[in-house]
Structure formats: structure tokens, C-alpha cells
Amino acid sequence: MRTPTHDDFSGGFDSGNSRPVFGPELGEFPNADQRRQSGDSEETKEMKTGTTTVGLKTEDGVVLATDMRASAGYMVASKDVQKVEEIHPTGALTIAGSVSAAQSLIRSLKAEVSLYESRRGEDMSMQALSTLTANFLRSGAFLIVQPILGGVDEDGPHIYSIDPLGGTTEEEYTVTGSGSQYALGVLEQEYTDELSIEEAKTIAARAIKSAVERDLASGNGINVAVVTEDGVDITRHKDFAEVL
């Protein structure tokens, strides 16, 4: 596990590998201070959604998986939610938390990645993308979002766990959401650093299925994203047997 250094969260260049570390370029978010202060309000708590997302790293790429349920309190708000999105030619993000904030975060990240590629003529590294994501979350404009970032760059596959306040750690495998404890138990038992992509897909599906069976806020199927140096492939399955 890699713990981010001070340089990862500052402007300019990372002295360790001479890569630029980025903050948002789209401008300051309005009312950020007020949004941060209202983060624990009763209204915000009512809008929280549960989910289960997992990410695993392999030698050839990464696998991200999520359930497909969105909830509002004790009600199932949707049974067909896309909770993992491509945000980079070889990178994807899972979402857990507020649906509207997560959708806004994904749109903002896609815009920033496109700006970077247009200006520099090259793909953003996963380290820079993880720092950018963390900087967005620290702005206070995206309340209660806990993503997993997975991707592949010239240094190989990467999985980043990013908390709602922007804390970032690079992991071999990680989980987020209300069903995390159930999914993590499966990953702890079955993960090895020699997994193939297909084996990682099966383990990710078992982890999500374990959470779905016990967590009321998770369910209704599974989204699976496989990210390699060739790109991002996302599939959706209502029946877990299709990926087990």
C-alpha cells in the first residue's frame, strides 16, 4: 500500500517521478464552504445511498465491480444503476454515496481528462488522476462520495481507494459502500497477487454477491469493469451466475 506524500496533493511536479500533479482547472466551485458545513445535516443524511463496490489489481489490469441498486432511506429508488464509469481511456471509477454528487464528479473528471489530453497530447497518469479526484472531493462540492479508481498507465495497473474527504491510498484490493464488510471478507480470503483477469472477475462477483445477500442497500445485479492497457470494458449482469 502506498501512502500519498505531501507532494501528491500540491501543485507543480512530483519530485519523485517528475510527473505533474493536478488540481481542477474548471474553476472554483460555488458555495463550497457552505456545502462542507452542511455535510452532516439531517437533509444530507436522508439523501445518502448504500452500495457495494470492489476493486482488484492483477498483473494484466484491474477489475472493478459494483451492485446495481440505489436506495433512499429504506426504499429501493432504482434497480438498474450504472455505478462504474469510464473516465479515462484506460481508467474507470466506481461510485458509492450520493447519486447526484457522484454523477457530477464523473462529468467533471471526464472534462478535466479531456482538457489535459487536448493540451498535452498524452494520457494522464493514474497518479495524477487519483490526485485530481482527491482534489475535487476536498473542494466540498461532491458530498458523500467514496470512489474507487482503477486504471492502467505506463507504470502498470493501479487501484486507489479515495475517501469522501480526499484521502487517497493505493491498494492491491479495496472496497467501499454499506456492504463493504461482507465483500472485504471474501477478498481477504481469496485475493492473491497472481490472479488472472478472469479469476479476479470471479472473486469480485463473489464479493458483491456476499454483500447483496446481507446488505439491504445492495442488490439487483452486478456491473463489472475490466481495465487493461487496451481500454475499458464494462458489462452488466442481472444474474450473478453469468460471472461466477
C-alpha positions in Angstrom: 0.0 0.0 0.0 1.3 3.4 -0.9 0.7 6.4 1.4 0.5 9.7 -0.6 3.2 12.2 0.2 2.7 15.9 0.6 3.8 16.5 -3.0 0.9 14.4 -4.3 -1.5 17.0 -3.0 0.3 20.1 -4.0 0.6 22.0 -7.3 3.5 21.7 -9.7 5.5 18.5 -10.2 6.1 15.4 -8.1 9.8 15.4 -7.4 9.9 11.6 -7.3 9.0 11.0 -10.9 8.7 14.4 -12.5 5.0 14.0 -13.2 2.7 16.9 -12.9 0.1 16.7 -10.1 -3.2 18.3 -10.9 -6.0 20.2 -9.3 -9.2 21.1 -11.1 -8.9 23.5 -13.9 -12.6 24.3 -14.4 -12.7 27.0 -11.7 -13.7 27.3 -8.1 -17.0 25.5 -7.1 -19.7 27.9 -5.8 -20.7 27.8 -2.1 -18.0 25.2 -1.3 -17.7 26.3 2.3 -21.5 26.1 2.9 -21.6 22.7 1.3 -18.8 21.4 3.6 -20.6 22.9 6.7 -23.9 21.2 5.7 -22.3 17.8 5.1 -23.7 16.3 8.3 -27.1 18.0 8.2 -30.3 15.9 8.5 -31.2 16.7 4.9 -27.9 15.3 3.7 -28.2 12.2 5.7 -31.6 11.5 4.2 -30.0 11.6 0.7 -27.3 9.0 1.4 -27.4 5.9 -0.7 -25.9 2.5 0.1 -24.0 0.3 -2.3 -21.1 -2.2 -2.6 -18.1 -1.6 -4.8 -14.8 -3.6 -5.1 -11.6 -3.2 -6.9 -8.8 -5.7 -7.5 -5.4 -5.4 -9.2 -3.9 -8.1 -11.4 -0.7 -8.3 -13.4 -2.6 -7.5 -16.6 -5.1 -4.9 -15.4 -7.7 -4.1 -12.9 -11.2 -5.4 -12.2 -13.9 -3.1 -10.7 -17.4 -4.4 -9.7 -20.5 -2.9 -8.1 -24.1 -3.8 -7.4 -26.9 -2.1 -9.3 -29.2 -0.8 -6.5 -29.8 2.8 -5.5 -31.7 3.4 -2.2 -33.3 6.4 -0.5 -33.6 5.6 3.2 -35.4 2.2 3.4 -36.8 2.4 -0.1 -35.2 1.0 -3.3 -35.1 4.0 -5.6 -33.7 2.2 -8.6 -32.8 -1.4 -9.6 -30.7 -0.6 -12.6 -27.9 1.9 -11.7 -24.6 2.1 -13.6 -22.1 2.5 -10.7 -18.9 2.2 -12.6 -17.9 4.6 -15.4 -15.1 5.1 -17.8 -13.4 8.4 -17.1 -10.1 7.9 -18.9 -9.1 5.8 -22.0 -7.6 3.3 -19.6 -9.3 4.2 -16.3 -12.6 3.8 -14.6 -14.3 5.0 -11.4 -16.8 3.3 -9.1 -19.3 5.4 -7.1 -20.7 4.9 -3.6 -22.7 7.6 -1.9 -24.8 10.5 -3.2 -26.0 9.8 -6.7 -26.2 13.4 -7.9 -22.8 14.3 -6.4 -21.2 11.1 -8.0 -22.7 11.9 -11.4 -21.3 15.5 -11.2 -17.9 14.2 -10.1 -17.8 11.8 -13.1 -18.7 14.6 -15.5 -16.1 16.9 -14.0 -13.3 14.3 -14.2 -14.1 13.4 -17.8 -13.9 17.1 -18.7 -10.6 17.6 -16.9 -9.1 14.4 -18.5 -10.2 15.7 -22.0 -8.7 19.1 -21.3 -5.4 17.5 -20.2 -5.2 15.3 -23.3 -6.0 18.2 -25.6 -3.4 20.4 -24.2 -0.6 17.9 -23.7 -1.3 15.3 -26.4 -0.9 12.4 -23.9 -2.9 10.4 -21.5 -3.0 11.5 -17.8 -1.2 9.1 -15.5 -3.2 7.2 -12.8 -1.3 9.0 -10.1 -2.3 12.4 -11.5 -5.9 11.2 -12.0 -6.1 10.0 -8.4 -4.8 13.3 -7.1 -7.3 15.2 -9.3 -10.1 13.1 -8.0 -9.0 13.7 -4.4 -8.7 17.5 -5.0 -12.3 17.5 -6.3 -13.6 15.8 -3.2 -11.6 18.1 -0.9 -13.3 21.1 -2.6 -16.5 20.2 -0.8 -18.6 20.3 -3.9 -19.2 16.5 -4.0 -20.8 15.5 -0.7 -20.7 11.9 0.5 -18.9 10.2 -2.5 -16.4 7.4 -1.9 -15.0 6.2 -5.2 -12.6 3.5 -6.2 -10.3 4.5 -9.1 -8.8 1.7 -11.2 -6.6 2.1 -14.3 -3.5 1.2 -16.2 -0.7 3.5 -17.3 3.0 3.1 -18.3 3.8 2.0 -14.8 1.2 -0.8 -14.9 -2.2 -1.4 -13.1 -3.3 0.7 -10.2 -6.2 0.6 -7.7 -6.8 3.7 -5.5 -9.2 3.9 -2.6 -10.4 7.5 -2.1 -12.4 8.6 0.9 -15.1 11.3 0.9 -12.6 14.0 2.1 -10.0 13.2 -0.5 -7.7 10.8 1.4 -6.0 8.5 -1.1 -4.3 5.2 -0.7 -3.0 2.8 -3.4 -4.1 -0.8 -2.7 -3.9 -4.3 -4.1 -7.7 -4.6 -3.5 -10.3 -2.4 -1.8 -14.0 -2.0 -1.1 -16.4 0.9 -0.5 -20.1 1.3 0.5 -22.5 0.0 3.0 -21.8 -3.7 2.1 -18.0 -3.3 2.4 -17.5 -5.6 5.4 -19.2 -8.5 3.7 -17.3 -8.0 0.4 -13.9 -7.4 2.2 -14.1 -10.8 3.9 -14.3 -12.6 0.5 -11.4 -10.6 -0.9 -9.2 -11.2 2.2 -9.7 -14.9 1.8 -9.4 -15.2 -2.0 -7.1 -12.5 -3.3 -3.6 -13.3 -4.4 -1.2 -11.2 -6.5 -1.1 -13.9 -9.1 -4.7 -13.6 -10.2 -5.6 -13.6 -13.9 -8.3 -11.1 -15.1 -10.9 -13.9 -15.3 -10.1 -15.1 -11.8 -10.3 -11.6 -10.5 -13.7 -11.1 -12.1 -15.0 -14.3 -10.4 -13.7 -13.2 -7.0 -15.1 -9.7 -7.4 -18.5 -11.2 -8.3 -18.4 -13.4 -5.2 -17.6 -10.4 -3.1 -20.5 -8.4 -4.4 -22.8 -11.4 -4.1 -21.8 -11.9 -0.5 -22.7 -8.2 0.2 -26.0 -8.4 -1.7 -27.1 -11.4 0.5 -26.6 -9.4 3.7 -26.8 -5.7 3.0 -30.2 -4.2 2.4 -28.9 -1.3 0.4 -27.0 -3.5 -2.2 -28.6 -5.7 -4.8 -30.3 -6.2 -8.2 -27.3 -7.4 -10.2 -23.7 -6.6 -10.9 -21.7 -4.1 -13.0 -18.2 -5.4 -13.9 -15.4 -3.2 -15.5 -12.2 -4.7 -16.8 -9.5 -2.2 -17.4 -6.3 -3.1 -19.4 -3.8 -1.2 -21.5 -6.2 -1.7 -24.4 -9.1 0.2 -22.7 -12.1 -0.2 -20.5 -14.8 -2.9 -20.9 -17.9 -2.6 -18.8 -20.6 -5.3 -18.7 -23.9 -5.5 -16.8 -25.4 -8.7 -15.4 -28.7 -9.2 -13.6 -27.8 -12.8 -12.9 -24.6 -13.5 -10.8 -24.3 -16.9 -12.4 -23.2 -15.2 -15.6 -19.9 -14.1 -14.0 -19.4 -16.8 -11.3 
